């Protein structure tokens, strides 16, 4: 837990804290006793029964030198000293954990040590803080150039360690009277500005942040739990943002400059990066990073988060297992890819899957899988391979199912034809605000394929190909929910017919069945599969 992958460069970033702690405020809890507050300002801080312990604890299961809190490359870390009873953080046994965050709970014996607050170091006076950092960055870069440092192929740890050696005399000159922890904090910030991602490194350290958004050098926002909020962090200048963008995209073989002022990229951990610079971005360089959870969500996770009910997931499992074609619709950031990952878990292991994506985001645990990703044109405008090209080629790869990460244009026609010609059980996502809008968008995208098909024929194709439309939505409270599951039943009088099976009732804060039995239920039962009809009468209240 001491580093987070900065996959764009294949390096590891320390979990830096731009406002790293001078002191740590702990709330000590034991049984029903009144909580105590304790402040640690010297590190490493020993925890245990020893008389010299900075955090003295008593009890049979507390060792004399049980654990310690030390200052690491990413902030304050808690380290177990090899005790028999062990050290837990947030109910998980650890050997080392960090950096500590507000609310973290360290459990030792019968004691709980809750991280209550951090004391700010105030490295230098705010009026010249950035000036000193800029000066240190400039001197460090001069030393790097002077010594002709060649770090090609060197690991991030090696680069940063050499930077620390070069910086030591510089910081001693700039901050002659500062304490060791203040110098450590200052050095971390300078290295982040020089060879890292600047203030973004703090945000990469937080696993709860799902999106990082740089509107301009002094406006950085994040999305946490579905809610956008400002961070209070900033880059030192527009040039600093450009430098970070270059560090991210250059190792990926991409470039961004006046000739190509926009770039899309995918980091090795699956995170998506989009950058736009002047003149397209009027206020300055803009950077958006959509991050992905390290652990894929399972059905129980969706239920626990209030995103769906057991009954809804039972229906979806039946639909996937028995090869019904599914379209997942929703807005940007509504959780479509997360749901697509979950649905794919129910595909039988014996089947062969082909996934086709604009930027490879799906992470499927399937033994017989081929993942295809589009290729953008080069600087001369040649070499592009589109989703449609890959979709056509995939039909020659003997797929049982085809999963298209997102339909955006004419590839919708090829997808519908595949669904109708022996590739049942295929999955895709589209951007739409409702199931009815999703069908309308499919009609428009088929028309974009370049064939003058009559609208009636297009609707017949859609109705015969698509069995279910699942509507995802990021609700006003920040939660991502499956707000509708709708079955497509056919075409009548030239209009695609559908019936909603489950819906989210925001006024009553529960999911409910419409009471309608899906038409495909009869087909499933004819295959000898018993289905409990009571799932279509279920209502689940939300907390």
Secondary structure, 3 states (H helix, E strand, C coil): CCEEEECCCCEEEECCCCCCEEEEEEEEEECCCCCEEEEECCCCEEEECCCCCCEECCCCCCCCCCEEEEEECCEEEEEECCCCCCEEECCEEECEEECCCCCCEEEECCEEEEEEEEEECCCCCCCCHHHHHHHHHHHHHHHHHHCCCCCCCCCHHHHHHHHHHHHHHHHHHHCCCCCHHHHHHHHHHHHHHHHCCCCHHHHHCCCCEEEEEEEECCEEEEEECCEEEECCCCCCCHHHHHHHHHHHHHHHCCCCCCCCCEEEEECCCCCEEEEECCCCCCCCCEEEEECCCCCCCCHHHHHHCCCCCHHHHHHHHHHHHCCCCEEEEECCCCCHHHHHHHHHCCCCCCCCEEEEECCCCCCCCCCCEEEEECECCCCCCCCCECHHHHHHHHCCCCCCEEEECCCCCCHHHHHHHHHHCCCCCCEEEEECCCHHHHHHHHHHHHHCCCCCCCHHHHHHHHHHHCCEEEEEEECCCCCEEEEEEEEEEEEECCEEEEEEEEEEECCCCEEEECCCCCCHHHHHHHCCCCCCHHHHHCEEECC
